[in-house]
Amino acid sequence: MSETSPKTPPNIKHVAIAGNIGAGKTTLSEKLGKHFGWHVHYESTNENPYLSDFYEDMQRWSFNLQIHFLNSRYQQVLKILSGDRTVVQDRTIYEDAYIFAPNLHDMGLMSTRDFENYFQLFKTMCSQIQPPDLLIYLRASIPTLVSRIQERGRDYEGNMSLDYLKRLNERYENWIGNYTDGKLHIINADEVDFIRNPEDLGEVINQVSAELHGLF
């Protein structure tokens, strides 16, 4: 018997949440997982052995960091596709390749040689997997991102610059504006507080449910 929640159409296996640092991906993943009975695959920031080194010396550790994230995300997707239950994924493999790695390259923090090697590996991985059944994008302004980053108080994020967040936001908007791989739903994180407001969370859940049943 499948472990998929009865609230979720049986053909839905992979829901993914995308968004900039501080947009609320992990919180929304948890809340949707709890409501729909989905398993949650978190971003492995705490398990990435390069993260603290990266924030100390981005140029030295950028390639190592991104390869670790890419591999972790690829393994997650393979597990999702081979499993028998619906999974909500905190951040996607596409964000690694279309947002973070090219941003590091453009900032001179990853060499062209390393970036081209990285992106070829990403394309090879993508040929072996399929996109999420539903991609949820959390769109958030810089003030909202900064507020949430400060609120959670992670030490390694303390030195993050506004310019860095702005660069990432621009890349997110460009990627989402050209996303055609599957079903996309955009949530304006500036206008809804699904963290503290039960009514806002209920509205988000209703939107997601409508998108899911529209795929059935």
N, C-alpha and C positions, 0 to 999 in steps of 0.2 A: 504494500500500500504506500502510495506517495505521501511525503510529508508536507506537500504544498498546502497552504492554507485554503480553506473553502472560499475565502473572500477573494482569492486571486484566480483568474482564469488559468486553466491547467497548461496552456501553451506558454505561459510567461515564466521564464527561468532566471533571467538576469535583468535587474534594475540597477542603474548606476547613477551616482550623484557627483556632479562636477561643480567646481567653483574655486575661486581664489582662496588664498590662505586667510582663514578667519570668517569665511562666508557662512559657516554653520553646517558643513557636510556631515561631520561625525554625529552631531546632535540629531539632524534630520534622519540619518541612517538608522540611528537607535530607535527613534520614535516611529518611523515607518515599519521597521522590523518588528517592534512590539505590537503595533496595531494589526498588521497583516499576517503575523506569524512567520516572517522571513528570517533567514539566517543573515547575519551581518558580517561582511568582510571589511575589516578596518584597514586604513593606510598604516603601513608598518614603520611609522616614524620612530617609535621607541626601540624597534629592533634593528634599525639601520645603523651599522657600526661606523658609518662615515659622517653622520649628520653633524655632530658637534665639531669635528675636525673641519668640515666644510664651512661652517659659519666663522671659524677662525682663519681659514685660508681657502677661499672659494676657488681660486685658480688651480691650486694643487689638487683639490679633492673633488672638483665638479664632475669629472668623468666617472670616477668611482661611485660617487653618490647616485648619479643618474642610472648607471648600469644596475646598481642594486635595486633601485625602485622599479626599473623596467622588468627585471627578472622576477621580482616579487609580484608585480601586477600580472605578468604573463602566467605565472603559476596559479594565481587566484582565478583567472579566467578559465584556464584548463580545468580546474576543480569544479567551477560553476557549471561548465558545459557537460562534464561527465557525471555530475551529481543528479539527485532526484528531487531536489527541493528548490524553491525560489530563493534567490540570494540578492541582497542589496549591497552594492559595492561602494565604499567610501573612496572616491577619486578613481579615475579611469587610466588605462594605459595610454590613451590618446593625449591626455594632459601632460604626461611626461615628455612625449615626443613633439607635440605642437606648441607647448607653452614653456615649460621649464628648461629643457635642453637648448632650444634655439635662442631663448632669452640669455642664457649663460654664454652661448657662442657670440651673440651680438654684443654683449658687454665685454668681450675679450677675456672671459673667464673659462672658456673651453676652446681648445684649438680647433681649427677647421678639420684637421685630420681626425681628431677624436670625435667631433660631431658627425662627420660623414660616416665613420665607422659605426657610431651609435645608431644613426638613422637607418642605415642599411639593415642592422640587426632588428630594429623595430619593424621595418617592412617585411622582413622574413617571418617574424612572429605573427604579424597581422594576417599573413597568408594562411596561417594555421588556425585562426580563431574567427569568430563572428562578432559583430557589434552588439551592444546591449539591446534587449527588447524595448526598453524605455530608458532614455537618458534625461535626467532631471538636472537642469542648470540653475544654480543659485547665483543670480545677478546681484552684486552688492557694490555700492560706492566706496571710495577710499575711506571716508569718515566712519562708515559702518565697519569696515574691515579693521581699521586701527582700533576702534573701540573694543571689538571682540578679542583682538589679539592681546591688548593690554589687560583685558578682564581675565583671560585665562592664565596669563603670566608665565609663559614658558621661557626659561632662561635663554635658550638658543635663538629665540625670536626677538630678543630685546634690542638687538642692533640693526634690525631690518629697517631699511630706508623707505621713505614715501615714494621715491623715484622707482625703487624696485617693485613695490606694489602696483604703481601706475603702469609700469611696463608689462607686468603680468596681466593686469586688467585689460589692457589694449589687445594683448594676444588672445585672451579668452574671448573677447567680443568678436575678434576676427575669425577665430575658429568656429564659434557658435553660429556666426552669421553665414558660414559656408558649410555647416554640418548637414550632410545628406545621407549618412550611413544608416539611419534608422529613425524611429519615433523620438521626438524631442519635446520636452515641456519646460518652460522657463518660469521660475518663481523670482519675483522681485523681493530680495531679502531686506531692502530698505523699508518696504511697506508692510511686511508681515513679520510678527515676532512669534514664531512657532516654538521658541524656547520657553517663553514666560506666559504667553497668552493662549489659553485652551481654545478660544474661538478661532484664532488664526491657524492653530494647528489643525483644527477640524476642517477649515476651509481648504488647507493644503492637502489633507487626506482625501477630501471629496474630489479635488482636482486630479490627484494621482489615480484614484479609483476610476474616475471617468476615462482617463487616458488608457488605463489597463483594459477596461472593458471595451473600449473602442478598438483595441488590437485583437479582440477575441473573434 
